[in-house]
Amino acid sequence: ASPVSEVRAVGLPILSPKVDIANVRVEFESGCVANFTASRVSTERVRKLRFFEPGQYVSVDYARQDLLVIRLDDAVPAALAAALHAGNIGPAALAKLAAGGHPNPGLSFVKPEVTPGEPLRLEIQSFLDAVRTRNQPRVTARQGRNALALALEIHATMKAHAQRAGLENFFSPGA
């Protein structure tokens, strides 16, 4: 895993004195960029993780517990490839493409089989299995510590932004 090189984060109160909506941009030394949005005020319950890379788009839907992989081949028009790579195609358009609504044979859609499970239960089972078998856990203590350090850095960055924007009275540490 590549170390984090930059964190930009904004958290804003909308309906409460706490952070109701947050947007975070994390850039890694490798050049990979991760954008996160979390909202307590959204009208939709969305639990998705999306990856964009040259020639491929991957969408993980945690709520539905499914996975969609869209790959581009040389037959895909350059404009469509650029829009897909830039993330400029919305979920509805992708769903239409996945349902076969796009006549272009240059797109391949793969829906790998996903074994459903409740994430917290799976995490605890993995930990217990590592303890019982003395095997390395799926997530090591170092990885967990690094994730916590990143979460604390994101929180501090949001708080600093709130102070610069004059919203420090609305920024609740527990948000």
N, C-alpha and C positions, 0 to 999 in steps of 0.2 A: 504494500500500500504506500502511496506517495504521501509525503508530509503536506500539511496545509500551509499555503503561503499567504492567503488573505481571507478575511471574514468580513462581510458587510451584512448588517442586520438591522431591521426596523420592526418595531412592535408598537402597535397603536391601540388606544382605547376607542371603542366604538359605542358600545352599549353599557359598559361597566367601567369601574376605575382600574381594571386590570388590562393586560394585553389581550385584546380580542382577536386581532389579526396580526400575523407576523410574516415577514418575508426575509429569507436568508440566502445569501450567495456565498458559497465556499469555493475558493479556487485552490487547486492543489499544485505542487511544484511540477507535476507532470504535464500541466496545462489543462487537465480535466476540470470542468466547472460543474458544480451541483447547485441547483436552485430549489429552494424549499418554500412552500407556502402552507401556513396552518391558520385555520379560522374557526372561531367558535360561533361566528355570526353568519356563516354561509347558509344558503337555503338548500344546498345539496350536501349530502354526506359522501365525500370523495376520499378514497384511501388508495391512491395510485402512486406508483413509482415508474418513471419513464426514463429510458436511456436513448440517446441519439448518438449515432456515430456514422461515419461515412458508409453508405450502403445498407444501413440497418437501423431499425427502430424496434425497441422492446418496451412493452407496456405490461407492468405487473399490477393487477387489481387485487388489493388485499381484501376488500369487502366481498367481492365475488369469488375470490381465491382462484383466479385464472391468470393465464399468461398468453400474450400474443406477440409473435415475432414477425415483423414484416421485413423482407429483404428485397433489395433492388438489384436488377441485373442490367446489362448494357442496353436493353431495349427500352428502358424507362426514359421518358423525355427528361431533358436536363432541368426544366422548370419544376417538374414534379419532384425530382430527386432533390433539388435545392430546397423546395418548400418542406419536404419531409425531414431533411437533414437539419434545417433551421428550426424545426418544431412549429412551423406555421400552418400545419394541418390540424384542425381541431378534432376532439374525440368523436364527434358525430360523423365527420368525413371519414375518419379512420374506421369507424364501425361500418359505414356504408361500403368502404373498400373491403373490409374483412368479410362482409356478407356477400361479396361477389358483385357489388354494384359498380365496379370499375372494369372497363373492358380491356385495360392494358395487361398484356400477358407478361410484362416485365416485373410484376410484383408477385412475390410468393408470400403466402400467409401460412404460418405454422402456429398451431395451438398445442404446445407440449402438454402432456398429462401432468396435472398437479395433484399431489396427495393433500387433501384438505386437513386442516388442523387449527386449533386455537393457539395463537402465537405464544402467549404467556405459559400455557400448559407445556408446549413443546420446548420452550426455553428451560423450564424447571426440569422436565424429563431429561433433557440433554445434560444439564448440570448433575443431576443425580446419577445418570449413567457414567459420567466422567469420574465421579467420586467412587462409585461401586467398582468400576473396572480399572481405575487408575490411569485411564487413557486421557490424552489431552482433550479438553473441552472444545466444542465448536468455536466458542469465543473465549480467548484466553484472558487472564486477568489484565495483562498489558493492553490488549485491545479494548477491554472494558474501561480501563483507566483513561486511555486515549479518547474514547467516545465521551466520557464524562468531562474531560478537560475541554474538548471541543464544545460541548453543550454549555459549560460555564463561560467559555470565551464568547459564544453567541449571546448569552444572557448579558454579559458585560458590555458587548457591543451595542445591543439594543438599549441598554440603560444609558450609555454614553450618547447615543442618538437622541433619546428622549430628553436628556439634559440640554443638548444643543438646540433642539426644537422647542424648548420651553414646556415640555410635557412631563417633567420629572415628578410633578404632583400626581400624575395619573399612572405613573409606572410603579406597579406593585411587585415587590421582589418575588412573591409566590406565583406570579403570572406565567 
